[in-house]
Amino acid sequence: MLNGKERGALQQLAAQGSDGEGLVSFYQEYSTGTIADSIYYEHLDHLYSAFAGVDQQMQDGRQFFMGDDLSIADAFWAMKVLRLIECGYPFAEHHPRLLAWYQRISSRPSFQHEVMGKNQFMHHFFKGKAGLETLLGIGLKNAVYTLRQQKG
């Protein structure tokens, strides 16, 4: 749910007529839980394709996004991948090199201490929720499966 400040920013964006990306309607639908399945699957398809591209690029044997040295891009995207893993995104099945990259980063002591150490409860909560959703045939893992079935 959007807070007052966020709603105000969206209203200002709409009033200016500078909402070329359709953020106002997206976040209004998000806030009320009414995002159409077609929009959800369209965005999930873009995410899947982007991850497939990165997975393909990592076939060259690089250890990190920019080569063999850890960069700010790795640190930034590791957090995004962590959140998607917590939500049940099936990296192992669809993007194994990207998962291996994430595992290299997440096994580092600094990641374990600074990220996982401070967020263990929420990490386990979200992973448990995703596991339950998978058992019930709903959630992100099922959505990716459904998307891949539709794509053939």
ABEGO torsion letter per residue (X at the ends): XBBAAAAAAAAAAAAAGABAAGAAAAAAAAAAGABBAAAAAAAAAAAAAAAAAAAAAAAAGBABAAEABBBAAAAAAAAAAAAAAAAGBBAAAABAAAAAAAAAAAABAAAAAAAAAAAAAAAAAAAAAAAAAAAAGBEAAAAAAAAAAAAX
